[in-house]
Amino acid sequence: MSSEQTLHAKWSRALLALALGLGAAALLFVAIRAVGETVTDVLFRSPRLILGWQAALWAAVIAGRVLWFIGSRARVPRRAVALSFLVGAAVWVVHAMLPSVGRGRPQGATFGDLQVLPANTSYEDRFPHRPTVHVETNAFGFRGPPLSEAKPAGTTRIALIGDSFVFGSGVEWPDTLAMTLSAALERAAPARRFEVVDLGVAGDHLLSEVSEYQEVVRRFAPDAVVMGVGYVDFARRDIQSVLHEQANPGFHLVTVLMGEQFAQWAWMVQAEPPSFAEARQVAEEGTATLARLRARGGPPLLFLEYHTLPPGIRLALSRVPGTTWVEMPRDDPSWWLPIDGHPSPAGNRVFAAALVPPLLARLPPAAR
């Protein structure tokens, strides 16, 4: 073999080693993404997507075996393949992390300092152990029909603030707390026109809800505000924390590797449940801010206590002036979705019925 042929053979093997290494790196990332998407689809019960990602995983495995066969037959140096593989993997990692540098929160509606759902959209809400329901949002990014900032003339506006319990996760729109409360109020006071606004943000906790309260009062001028609270609401970390962290390179890397749903699920799992010390501290901070806001005046504020809170947390919340507690005297399994634990349609009807008397008693004369 001439020197020219020898050089040509070396370059051919080098280029083949580079191609094999880069191809192996790409296949590895496809396989990782397929695993992440499959795990997520199992959790979120998407059988069609599960089959698709399983097919992608098997295709990556088969393609990897083909690359191995080609490399073995061509006698490509393994060190060269390994080096090109590492280079390819490094390029993929840098590519996955760089787009997040300097990136703000993801596109979607904002309400004051909060990130809410995209405005004027609809989607199927899926989550493990929870019924899949249809969700439609208004121009503000909240669940429900079109909403105007200006209150319609002659209407009593009730604003509901809270997390996924208020949002209505796992129940269709007619069975949410907003709709069941609206129907209960109309039955109790048929001569009055009510507008019950669902401002629940799934995954929000107390500190975010206090921030939302300030914006709600300023922009929507409600005649009364209901804030749903449960023990998990006193965790410091919530969905707003996760959304802010989407600008973090690590979060973006997991998103690229495993999929966006997997990344959000993995980050949100860290949010709950809080320790009692954390819950007490969050309660003190949140209620101190809320008390300052309430000192300037404002509509009646009702706390809907979904589950009995520890005495220390209730003591902190009781310091907020001008508030009313609505607690359940008992609990019933039919009030909650099985396994998942969110309010069921029957539960929302019970909570709505409990809210009607204190709401009607606290409404200002101008709204009666």
C-alpha positions as CSV (number, residue, x, y, z in Angstrom):
1,M,0.0,0.0,0.0
2,S,1.4,3.4,-1.0
3,S,1.9,6.2,1.5
4,E,-0.9,8.1,-0.2
5,Q,-3.3,5.1,0.3
6,T,-2.1,4.7,3.8
7,L,-2.8,8.4,4.6
8,H,-6.2,8.1,2.9
9,A,-7.1,5.1,5.0
10,K,-6.1,6.9,8.2
11,W,-8.2,9.9,7.3
12,S,-11.1,7.6,6.4
13,R,-10.9,5.8,9.7
14,A,-10.6,9.1,11.6
15,L,-13.6,10.6,9.9
16,L,-15.5,7.4,10.5
17,A,-14.5,7.4,14.2
18,L,-15.7,11.0,14.4
19,A,-19.0,10.1,12.8
20,L,-19.5,7.1,15.0
21,G,-18.7,9.0,18.2
22,L,-21.0,11.9,17.3
23,G,-23.7,9.5,16.2
24,A,-23.4,7.6,19.5
25,A,-23.6,10.8,21.5
26,A,-26.8,11.8,19.6
27,L,-28.3,8.4,20.1
28,L,-27.5,8.5,23.8
29,F,-29.4,11.8,24.1
30,V,-32.3,10.4,22.1
31,A,-32.4,7.4,24.4
32,I,-32.3,9.6,27.6
33,R,-35.1,11.8,26.2
34,A,-37.1,8.7,25.4
35,V,-36.7,7.4,28.9
36,G,-37.7,10.8,30.4
37,E,-40.7,11.2,28.2
38,T,-41.8,7.6,28.8
39,V,-41.6,8.1,32.6
40,T,-43.6,11.3,32.3
41,D,-46.2,9.7,30.0
42,V,-46.6,6.8,32.4
43,L,-47.2,9.4,35.2
44,F,-49.6,11.5,33.1
45,R,-51.3,8.5,31.5
46,S,-50.7,9.2,27.8
47,P,-50.6,5.7,26.3
48,R,-50.2,6.9,22.7
49,L,-47.2,9.0,23.5
50,I,-45.8,6.1,25.6
51,L,-45.7,3.8,22.6
52,G,-44.1,6.5,20.4
53,W,-41.3,7.2,22.9
54,Q,-40.8,3.5,23.4
55,A,-40.4,3.1,19.7
56,A,-37.8,5.9,19.7
57,L,-35.9,4.2,22.5
58,W,-35.8,0.9,20.7
59,A,-34.8,2.6,17.4
60,A,-31.9,4.3,19.3
61,V,-30.8,1.0,20.7
62,I,-30.9,-0.7,17.3
63,A,-29.1,2.2,15.7
64,G,-26.4,2.0,18.4
65,R,-25.9,-1.7,17.7
66,V,-25.5,-0.8,13.9
67,L,-22.9,1.8,14.7
68,W,-21.0,-0.7,16.9
69,F,-21.1,-3.3,14.1
70,I,-19.8,-0.7,11.5
71,G,-17.0,0.3,13.9
72,S,-16.0,-3.3,14.6
73,R,-15.9,-4.2,10.9
74,A,-14.0,-1.1,9.9
75,R,-11.5,-1.6,12.7
76,V,-11.9,2.0,13.9
77,P,-9.7,2.9,16.9
78,R,-11.9,2.8,20.0
79,R,-10.0,5.7,21.6
80,A,-10.8,7.9,18.6
81,V,-14.5,6.9,18.8
82,A,-14.5,7.6,22.6
83,L,-12.9,11.0,22.1
84,S,-15.4,12.0,19.4
85,F,-18.2,10.7,21.6
86,L,-17.0,12.9,24.5
87,V,-16.7,15.9,22.2
88,G,-20.2,15.3,20.9
89,A,-21.7,14.9,24.4
90,A,-20.0,18.1,25.5
91,V,-21.4,20.0,22.5
92,W,-24.9,18.7,23.3
93,V,-24.6,19.7,27.0
94,V,-23.3,23.2,26.1
95,H,-26.1,23.5,23.5
96,A,-28.7,22.5,26.1
97,M,-27.5,25.0,28.7
98,L,-26.6,28.1,26.7
99,P,-30.1,29.1,25.5
100,S,-31.2,29.5,29.1
101,V,-28.5,32.1,30.0
102,G,-30.2,35.5,30.4
103,R,-33.6,34.0,29.5
104,G,-36.6,35.3,31.4
105,R,-39.6,33.4,32.5
106,P,-41.4,31.3,29.9
107,Q,-44.0,32.9,27.7
108,G,-47.4,33.1,29.2
109,A,-49.7,35.6,30.9
110,T,-48.4,37.5,33.9
111,F,-50.5,38.9,36.7
112,G,-48.6,41.4,38.8
113,D,-45.5,39.5,39.9
114,L,-47.0,36.1,39.1
115,Q,-46.7,33.8,36.1
116,V,-50.1,32.3,35.2
117,L,-51.4,30.2,32.3
118,P,-51.2,31.4,28.7
119,A,-54.1,33.7,27.9
120,N,-57.1,32.6,25.8
121,T,-56.0,29.0,25.4
122,S,-57.5,25.6,26.0
123,Y,-55.8,22.3,26.9
124,E,-56.4,18.9,28.5
125,D,-55.1,18.9,32.1
126,R,-53.5,15.6,32.9
127,F,-51.9,14.5,36.2
128,P,-51.2,11.2,37.9
129,H,-54.2,9.7,39.8
130,R,-56.5,12.6,38.7
131,P,-59.3,12.7,36.1
132,T,-58.2,14.4,32.9
133,V,-60.3,17.6,32.4
134,H,-60.6,20.3,29.8
135,V,-59.3,23.8,30.8
136,E,-60.0,27.1,29.1
137,T,-58.4,30.4,30.1
138,N,-59.4,34.0,29.7
139,A,-57.4,37.0,28.7
140,F,-55.8,37.2,32.1
141,G,-54.5,33.6,32.1
142,F,-57.0,32.4,34.7
143,R,-59.4,29.5,34.3
144,G,-62.9,30.5,33.3
145,P,-64.9,32.6,30.8
146,P,-63.9,36.1,29.6
147,L,-63.3,38.6,32.4
148,S,-63.1,42.4,32.4
149,E,-61.2,44.4,35.0
150,A,-64.2,46.8,35.4
151,K,-67.0,45.1,37.4
152,P,-70.3,44.9,35.5
153,A,-72.9,47.4,36.8
154,G,-75.2,45.9,39.5
155,T,-73.0,42.9,40.0
156,T,-71.5,41.6,43.2
157,R,-68.0,40.3,42.4
158,I,-66.5,37.5,44.5
159,A,-62.8,36.8,43.9
160,L,-61.4,33.3,44.7
161,I,-57.7,33.0,45.4
162,G,-55.8,29.8,46.1
163,D,-53.9,26.9,44.6
164,S,-55.1,23.9,42.5
165,F,-58.0,23.4,45.0
166,V,-59.5,26.7,43.9
167,F,-58.3,26.3,40.3
168,G,-60.3,23.1,40.1
169,S,-57.7,20.5,39.2
170,G,-59.4,17.2,38.4
171,V,-62.9,18.6,37.9
172,E,-64.7,20.1,34.9
173,W,-65.6,23.7,34.9
174,P,-69.2,23.4,36.1
175,D,-68.0,21.4,39.1
176,T,-65.3,24.0,40.3
177,L,-65.7,25.9,43.5
178,A,-66.3,29.1,41.4
179,M,-69.3,27.7,39.6
180,T,-70.8,25.8,42.5
181,L,-70.4,28.9,44.7
182,S,-72.1,31.1,42.0
183,A,-75.0,28.7,41.8
184,A,-75.3,28.5,45.6
185,L,-75.3,32.3,46.0
186,E,-77.9,32.8,43.3
187,R,-80.2,30.3,45.1
188,A,-79.7,32.0,48.4
189,A,-80.1,35.6,47.0
190,P,-82.0,35.3,43.7
191,A,-82.6,39.1,43.5
192,R,-78.9,39.7,43.4
193,R,-76.5,39.2,40.4
194,F,-73.2,37.5,41.3
195,E,-69.9,37.1,39.5
196,V,-67.6,34.6,41.1
197,V,-64.1,34.8,39.6
198,D,-61.7,31.8,39.7
199,L,-58.2,33.3,40.3
200,G,-56.7,30.0,41.5
201,V,-53.2,29.2,40.3
202,A,-52.3,25.5,40.5
203,G,-49.1,25.1,42.6
204,D,-49.2,28.6,44.2
205,H,-48.7,28.9,48.0
206,L,-49.4,31.5,50.6
207,L,-46.7,34.0,49.8
208,S,-47.7,34.1,46.1
209,E,-51.3,34.2,47.0
210,V,-50.7,37.3,49.2
211,S,-49.0,39.0,46.3
212,E,-52.0,38.0,44.1
213,Y,-54.4,39.4,46.7
214,Q,-52.9,42.9,46.4
215,E,-53.1,42.8,42.6
216,V,-56.7,41.4,42.6
217,V,-58.0,44.2,44.9
218,R,-56.3,46.9,42.9
219,R,-57.4,45.7,39.5
220,F,-60.7,43.8,39.9
221,A,-62.2,45.7,42.9
222,P,-64.0,42.7,44.3
223,D,-66.8,43.0,46.9
224,A,-65.3,40.1,48.8
225,V,-62.3,37.8,48.6
226,V,-62.1,34.1,49.5
227,M,-58.7,32.6,50.0
228,G,-58.5,28.8,50.2
229,V,-55.8,27.5,52.5
230,G,-54.4,24.1,53.4
231,Y,-51.2,23.0,55.1
232,V,-49.3,22.6,51.8
233,D,-49.9,26.3,51.1
234,F,-47.3,27.1,53.9
235,A,-44.4,25.7,51.9
236,R,-42.0,28.5,50.8
237,R,-41.3,26.8,47.5
238,D,-44.1,26.8,44.9
239,I,-44.8,26.8,41.2
240,Q,-43.6,30.5,41.0
241,S,-40.2,29.3,42.2
242,V,-40.1,26.6,39.6
243,L,-41.1,29.1,36.8
244,H,-38.4,31.5,37.9
245,E,-35.9,28.6,37.9
246,Q,-36.6,27.8,34.2
247,A,-34.0,30.4,33.5
248,N,-31.5,28.2,35.3
249,P,-29.1,26.3,33.0
250,G,-29.5,23.1,35.1
251,F,-33.3,23.2,34.7
252,H,-33.0,23.8,30.9
253,L,-30.5,20.9,30.6
254,V,-33.0,18.5,32.3
255,T,-35.7,19.9,30.0
256,V,-33.7,19.2,26.9
257,L,-32.6,15.8,28.1
258,M,-35.8,14.5,29.7
259,G,-38.6,16.8,28.5
260,E,-40.3,19.9,29.9
261,Q,-43.1,18.0,31.7
262,F,-40.5,15.8,33.5
263,A,-38.4,18.8,34.5
264,Q,-41.4,20.7,35.9
265,W,-42.7,17.6,37.7
266,A,-39.2,16.9,39.2
267,W,-38.7,20.5,40.4
268,M,-42.2,20.8,41.8
269,V,-41.9,17.6,43.8
270,Q,-39.4,19.5,46.0
271,A,-42.1,22.0,47.0
272,E,-44.1,19.8,49.5
273,P,-44.8,19.1,52.2
274,P,-43.3,21.8,54.4
275,S,-41.9,21.1,57.9
276,F,-43.9,22.7,60.7
277,A,-41.0,25.2,61.3
278,E,-41.1,26.3,57.7
279,A,-44.9,26.4,57.6
280,R,-44.9,28.6,60.8
281,Q,-42.3,31.0,59.3
282,V,-44.2,31.3,56.0
283,A,-47.4,31.9,57.9
284,E,-45.8,34.7,59.9
285,E,-44.3,36.4,56.8
286,G,-47.4,36.0,54.7
287,T,-49.9,37.2,57.3
288,A,-47.6,40.2,58.3
289,T,-47.7,41.4,54.7
290,L,-51.5,40.7,54.4
291,A,-52.1,42.6,57.7
292,R,-50.3,45.6,56.3
293,L,-52.4,45.5,53.1
294,R,-55.6,45.1,55.1
295,A,-54.7,48.0,57.4
296,R,-55.3,50.3,54.4
297,G,-58.8,48.9,54.0
298,G,-60.2,46.5,51.5
299,P,-63.1,44.1,50.8
300,P,-64.1,41.4,53.3
301,L,-61.6,38.5,53.3
302,L,-62.7,35.0,54.1
303,F,-60.2,32.1,54.7
304,L,-61.7,28.8,53.5
305,E,-59.9,26.2,55.6
306,Y,-59.9,23.0,53.6
307,H,-58.2,20.9,56.3
308,T,-57.7,21.8,59.9
309,L,-54.5,23.7,60.3
310,P,-52.1,23.5,63.3
311,P,-52.9,26.0,66.1
312,G,-49.7,27.9,65.5
313,I,-50.5,28.6,61.9
314,R,-54.1,29.5,62.7
315,L,-52.8,31.9,65.4
316,A,-50.6,33.7,62.8
317,L,-53.5,34.0,60.3
318,S,-55.9,35.3,63.0
319,R,-53.8,38.4,63.3
320,V,-55.0,39.6,59.9
321,P,-57.6,42.2,60.6
322,G,-61.1,42.0,59.1
323,T,-61.1,38.3,58.2
324,T,-63.6,35.5,58.7
325,W,-62.8,31.9,59.1
326,V,-64.8,29.2,57.3
327,E,-63.9,25.8,58.6
328,M,-65.4,22.4,58.0
329,P,-66.8,20.8,61.2
330,R,-66.1,17.4,59.9
331,D,-64.5,15.6,56.9
332,D,-65.9,13.1,54.5
333,P,-64.0,10.9,51.9
334,S,-66.6,11.8,49.2
335,W,-65.3,15.4,49.3
336,W,-62.0,14.5,47.8
337,L,-60.9,12.7,44.6
338,P,-59.6,9.2,45.4
339,I,-55.8,9.0,45.9
340,D,-55.2,12.4,44.4
341,G,-56.9,14.4,47.3
342,H,-58.2,17.4,45.4
343,P,-61.8,18.5,46.0
344,S,-64.4,16.4,44.2
345,P,-67.5,17.9,42.7
346,A,-69.4,16.9,45.8
347,G,-66.7,18.5,48.0
348,N,-66.9,21.8,46.1
349,R,-70.7,21.9,46.6
350,V,-70.1,21.4,50.4
351,F,-67.5,24.1,50.5
352,A,-69.7,26.5,48.5
353,A,-72.6,25.9,50.8
354,A,-70.4,26.7,53.8
355,L,-69.2,30.0,52.2
356,V,-72.7,31.4,51.4
357,P,-73.9,32.5,54.9
358,P,-70.6,34.3,55.9
359,L,-70.3,35.9,52.5
360,L,-73.9,37.3,52.5
361,A,-73.3,38.5,56.0
362,R,-70.1,40.3,55.2
363,L,-71.0,41.9,51.9
364,P,-70.9,45.7,52.0
365,P,-74.3,47.5,51.7
366,A,-73.4,48.9,48.3
367,A,-73.2,45.4,47.0
368,R,-76.4,44.1,48.4
